[in-house]
Amino acid sequence: MAEELVLDTAIRDWVLIPLSVVMVLIGVLRHFVAKLMRSNQTLDAKIVKEGQVIVRARNLRAGANFIPLKSFRARKVYYNNEENGLLHVPKGQAQNPQAQMFSDPNMAMDMMKKNLSMIIPQTLTFAWVNFFFSGFVTAKIPFPLTQRFRSMLQNGIDLSTVDVSYVSSRSWYFLNLFGLRGLFSLILGEENATDDTQRMMQMGGFGFDPSKSLSAEKDGLDIVQHEWALPKFEKRAENVLRKLVG
């Protein structure tokens, strides 16, 4: 049976709260440092245009059933026409994003700065937590959890008798690292420089080809089955009125 622990209030005052406050302050500092290191690089108009086209095509797929069939077909031809459709990418015109990145030294330098602003603070903070707060049980989750969460919540504590809902200091660091995104969005705005998950996706997506997104969106729009939803709403409104009158 899992052992129940009584957490000392000193752990809350000297481990839990300081660790959370330091993580927030480091995130805010990283945001302003990243803004200072960012170079004044203008976005390519073609890339911005392609991104806007993809967003508009997705909105069309999402709201296809709320416009008449004739209007949907006209918009579909406008995007997927094989001659001059916005989503059509002619063969041989797809750009090589890796070659474009290496040809632009500012883009490669910006990526290296972003990676450094992410890796260095994380390494120093993890070393600080591992040195001063290693082995502490800092908090308890107020609801029961299964054994699959033990490795995630009790990193650094090798005791199988402790209940899974207890959180170690090292796991609390990782929970703050990936769980403060919403708080940073409220404090610093949506376009902040502290989103490590998005940063990792950018690193993993090195060499991403935007033409593939256009082709994928084109294929998605081709398979959409239009079914106008407004007549259904009219029937529902008619049924509701009849119930009210009757």
C-alpha positions, -999 to 999 in steps of 0.1 A, spaced: 0 0 0 13 35 -9 27 54 21 10 87 31 34 116 38 29 148 57 46 176 39 64 202 60 53 238 55 90 248 53 92 228 20 64 249 7 81 281 17 117 273 8 113 249 -21 79 250 -39 73 288 -39 109 299 -46 112 273 -75 80 285 -91 89 322 -87 124 317 -101 109 298 -131 85 327 -139 113 353 -135 137 333 -157 109 330 -184 103 368 -184 141 374 -185 144 350 -215 117 368 -233 134 402 -231 168 388 -238 155 370 -269 139 403 -281 173 421 -277 191 394 -296 166 393 -324 177 409 -356 156 432 -377 148 407 -404 119 413 -427 96 384 -436 94 372 -472 62 385 -488 58 352 -506 60 331 -474 34 354 -457 11 351 -487 13 313 -487 6 312 -450 -25 334 -454 -37 312 -483 -34 281 -461 -54 298 -433 -82 309 -457 -84 274 -473 -87 258 -438 -115 282 -429 -132 273 -462 -130 236 -453 -143 243 -417 -173 263 -429 -180 246 -462 -214 234 -451 -226 269 -442 -224 283 -478 -244 272 -508 -230 244 -530 -225 268 -560 -204 292 -538 -184 264 -524 -175 250 -558 -165 285 -571 -141 289 -541 -128 254 -545 -119 261 -581 -103 294 -570 -80 275 -547 -75 241 -565 -75 250 -602 -46 232 -619 -37 263 -640 -37 292 -616 -51 279 -583 -37 295 -551 -30 260 -536 -15 245 -568 23 243 -568 37 236 -603 63 209 -606 98 222 -605 89 254 -587 91 240 -551 119 258 -532 145 241 -512 142 256 -477 175 243 -465 194 260 -494 174 292 -487 183 291 -450 220 285 -456 221 312 -483 207 337 -458 232 341 -429 207 363 -408 182 334 -407 208 309 -396 221 334 -370 186 340 -356 180 303 -353 213 298 -334 205 327 -311 171 312 -303 185 278 -296 211 294 -272 185 314 -254 166 282 -248 194 257 -240 216 278 -217 189 290 -193 174 255 -191 208 239 -184 217 264 -157 182 262 -140 182 224 -141 217 223 -125 205 247 -98 174 227 -91 194 194 -91 220 208 -67 199 226 -41 165 208 -42 173 172 -52 153 146 -33 125 169 -20 88 160 -21 73 194 -29 36 189 -35 7 165 -37 -18 162 -65 -53 165 -50 -67 135 -70 -56 99 -74 -34 88 -103 -23 56 -118 12 41 -117 20 53 -152 24 88 -138 51 78 -113 81 84 -137 67 118 -146 58 131 -112 85 115 -90 117 120 -110 147 117 -87 128 97 -60 133 59 -62 106 49 -37 78 27 -50 60 28 -16 52 66 -20 18 74 -34 19 84 -71 2 118 -64 33 132 -46 55 154 -68 93 156 -65 112 189 -69 128 178 -101 94 169 -116 80 202 -103 107 219 -124 96 201 -155 59 208 -148 67 245 -145 89 244 -176 61 232 -198 31 243 -178 37 281 -176 30 287 -212 -5 300 -204 8 323 -178 35 337 -201 9 342 -228 -11 363 -203 19 383 -191 39 386 -223 14 381 -250 8 352 -274 39 359 -295 64 355 -266 99 339 -268 94 315 -239 75 288 -257 100 259 -256 76 235 -272 72 256 -303 110 262 -303 116 224 -303 91 220 -332 110 246 -352 143 228 -345 128 195 -354 112 210 -385 144 223 -399 142 224 -437 103 225 -437 90 229 -472 60 252 -474 50 238 -508 41 205 -490 16 224 -468 0 239 -499 -3 205 -515 -17 189 -484 -43 216 -480 -52 212 -517 -58 175 -512 -78 181 -480 -101 206 -499 -105 181 -528 -120 154 -505 -145 177 -487 -181 165 -492 -204 195 -492 -236 192 -473 -255 225 -468 -265 228 -431 -288 257 -433 -319 237 -443 -314 216 -412 -314 247 -391 -346 259 -407 -363 225 -399 -351 227 -363 -364 262 -359 -397 252 -374 -400 223 -350 -392 245 -321 -418 270 -331 -444 243 -335 -437 230 -300 -440 265 -286 -472 272 -304 -487 238 -297 
